[in-house]
Every structure is written in C-alpha cells, then in structure tokens.
Amino acid sequence: MENNDPTIIERNYPSDVEIFTVNGREFILIGTAHISQESTDLVRSVIEQEHPDVVCVELDEQRYKTLSEKNKWENLDLKQIIRQKQLMTLLVNLLLASYQRRLGQQLGVAPGTELLEATKVAQELGIPLSLVDRDVRITLRRAWNSMSFWEKMKLLGSGFVGAVEGEEISEEMLSEIRQSDVLTELMNELGEFMPVLKGVLIDERDTYIAQKTRDADGDKVVAVVGAGHLNGIKRALLENRMDDLSLIEQVPPPSPVGKIIGWGIPAIIIGMIVYIGITQGASAAGDNLLYWFLVNGIPSAIGAVIAWAHPLTIAASFFGAPLTSLTPVIGAGYVAAFVQAYYAPPVVREFQTVGDDIGQWRMWWKNKLLRVLLVFILTSLGSIVGTYLGAAQIISNLF
C-alpha cells in the first residue's frame, strides 16, 4: 500500500536545499541569498541534476520583467503612476531595491541573479516554468495600506538609511544573510517594531508561494525561493493544507478611521470658518480663510523650493495645497509631482541610473525622477504642517 505521509529525503546537497514528498509528489526547495554567486551556482546545479517536471520561482510577472528586461525603465509611465496615486509604492520599491542592489554590488552579484538563473536553466532544459510569487504591486500596496501613519514614517526612514548608508558587507555578514535572504533580513528587522509589515511581506507570501507551488503540475517540483521563506513554505507544504488565496490577493480598502479623519478635518475647518462668519462677521471669516490659504500654501511652496522644483510646480504647490488639504481625494504632493513630471520630465538615462542615484543624497536633486519624488515628499510634508497649524489657529480664533 502506497505511503502518502510526508517524508523527508536526504541527499548530498547543502543545508540550503530541502527535499521531501507529500502525497507521492517530490518537492525540492532551494533557499537562496539574493546577492550570492554561490546560490546562483547551486540553483543551476540542482535543476540540472534533478531535471524536475516543473521549476517554480519566487517571482511574479512584474519582477520577472524587471530582472530580464534591460530597458525596463523605459516603459515606466510616471504620469500614470501619479494619477493612480502610487508614488509611495514606487518610492518604497526603489528604496528596498537600492538597499539590496548596494549590497550586491559590493559582492559583484546583481540582486535576483539566482532567480533569473533558475528561469534560464528551465528554458535551456525545456522544463515548464511557474512564477509563484504574488504580484509585487499588490504586496506593496497591502503593506502600505496596512500600516499606520507612524509605521509608514518608520518604514521610509529605515529605507532612506538603508539606501544611503555606506556600510560595507563582509563575507561573514553574507553568511548570516544567507540564512534569511537580504530583503527578508531587512524586513525582519523592521518587523520587530512593525509586525504588520512582516506579516504582509513574509508570512502572507510564504502561504501564497506554497499554495502556488502545490498547484504547479508535475510529480517532481523544484522551487527556488529566498532563504527567509524556506521554513515557512516547507511548513505549509508539509501540512498539506489548501489555502484560499483570494483574501490575500486583494488590496484592503483604506481604514474607515482614516476616511473619517480625511473628510472630518475639512468639514470641521469649513464649518468653523462659516460659524466665525456668522458670529464674528464676514471680515473675521475672511481673515481666517486667508490665514488658512497662506499657512497651507507657504510651507508646501517652501518644500517645492527646497526640492529645486520647476517654477510652475512651486506655484501649483502654493495655490494647490490650501484646496487639496480640504479634500482627501488628492494630496498636494500628487498635484505638485504631476506638474513637476509634466514640465521637467525625467529622461531615459535617469530611469536607468535611479538604482545607483538613490543612494547618494545629492542625486535626489540631480536625477529628475528622484526630484519628482522629492517634490512629492516635501510638498506633502509642507501641506501636513500647514493643515495642523491652520486648524489650531482657527480653533483658537473661534474661542
């Protein structure tokens, strides 16, 4: 009688390779460091020796294109990203990619080389390929929408530090990172004070990748994943559970609390100005309205000036912030970023070098793509400061 119980199999491979059977199917998991030449060589060796029925890779279509297409940035529609209010997602993606890229450059290995190597070997041997990771845009949006405002600030702060720090990485440090690939290592550190982020970027993807690997056709499956995902994926496969992925394939709606605050603050401000007009006269209402306009417009415009924005961007920041701060539909930063991208668009070369430029502070003012992001950040901060100062002053005037 056939034994369908999970069985661990020992073969002459490094500890990075886990082999076991579940329901008569053999799974070979290769845990990799995304900046390790040794991992790249191991991936090719195992796939060539095992010649599985299918090769599963921790990539989605978007990341696969990013790794395999040299002209990936040429097709980026920056204006469309701004319209869809995805600049923060782009910024976080660039910061994390830069952190990983910098470490890889110090060792002469591009991030994700071993994942791309897996796809190349599969194609060379005529083995079906399955991309089993969740769409990176969904992952980042789920992570962003799941965080509080302060957690978002912590993430951006950590990302900036990781992107521009000049710390050298040794072989000993690489050996430690190999136990949980570099991106996972960064996420684990952030997860100590931001558990929701780790849950979306690590735990959810363990579940997703395991289920997609289970769904792949074939009795012998090789899966190439980051070392930090190895144990979670192995555990999910050995438990032989069927996970419904529909819940983690959706971007959660914004918190109702955020929506209440977003509409509540403008309603309160407008209501107070109207009340001041009724009780103290039109002149007092006009003074408060003018103060609101200036206290929002000036900090936002100063942010644009600091970013060396186009003159029309500075003007748009000044006149736009007082209006956008009264509606949560669109922020002052997005208006400023769109104007900046329209009148000072990045050229192809700047898209191609953004991974290197983001790690140098001065390049944030020289690379036009980074300057659009800088305009977005600084004008948004200016508008936030102005909103709270304006609200505080109008409330004090009311009494």
Secondary structure, DSSP 8 states (H G I E B T S, - for coil): ----S-EEE--SS-TTEEEEEETTEEEEEEEE-TT-HHHHHHHHHHHHHH--SEEEES--HHHHHHHH-TTGGGG--HHHHHHTT-HHHHHHHHHHHHHHHHHHHHHT--TTHHHHHHHHHHHHHT--EEE-S--HHHHHHHHHHHS-HHHHHHHHHHHHHHHH------HHHHHHHTTS-HHHHHHHHHHTT-HHHHIIIIIHHHHHHHHHHHHSSSSEEEEEEEHHHHHHHHHHHHHT----GGGGSS-----HHHHHHHHHHHHHHHHHHHHHHHHH-HHHHHHHHHHHHHHHHHHHHHHHHHTT--HHHHHHHHHHHHHHTT-SSS-HHHHHHHHHHHHS---HHHHHTHHHHTTSTTHHHHSHHHHHHHHHHHHHHHHHHHHHHHHHHHHHHH-
